[in-house]
């Protein structure tokens, strides 16, 4: 039976993410509630970067016909969808604490929900196919479609990039550290998924 040796380290990383979030710097208008925004931002960026990695690794695997890279594309795609799906409740939490309600008509929220459902169905579909090349191709198409959708979706209440546009270097530095931790968690999760997946070739 295959085991994931990085699982305990992944759990410790998750604990570090939670602890660091609780220690995040306050912001003038949002106060302590901005800490949820930090976590939300780091989580969604981690999902996007995991999708990007899945697409790029898959593309190289397809072009060079390297099946090991195609397997890694599948693992990274699964990691991305896990972070994407779990960012949605964090997004609801951020809405409730900062907007005093759930604004589900927000275009970015609806886009996130659509791609969460579509991404889940896609990952389930490619999991049923033995050839990992299908996962690589699917991850590439999914990421490009998501990127185009994000570029064409307007922001109503959702700011474009509040942390990157902030002039407070302490907030940007903190967010960079939090993002690094969530990326580390994503890498550990991808490694775990890859170790647990049998090589069916």
Secondary structure, DSSP 8 states (H G I E B T S, - for coil): ----TTHHHHHHHHHHHHHHHHT---BTTTBTTHHHHHHHHHHHHHHHHHHHHHHHHHHHHHHHT-HHHHHHHHHHHHHHHHHHHHHHHHHHHHHHHHHSS--TT-HHHHHHHHHHHHHHHHHHHHHT-S-THHHHHHHHHHHHHHHHHHHH---SSS-S-TTTT-S-HHHHHHHHHHHHHHHHHHHHHHHHHHHHS----
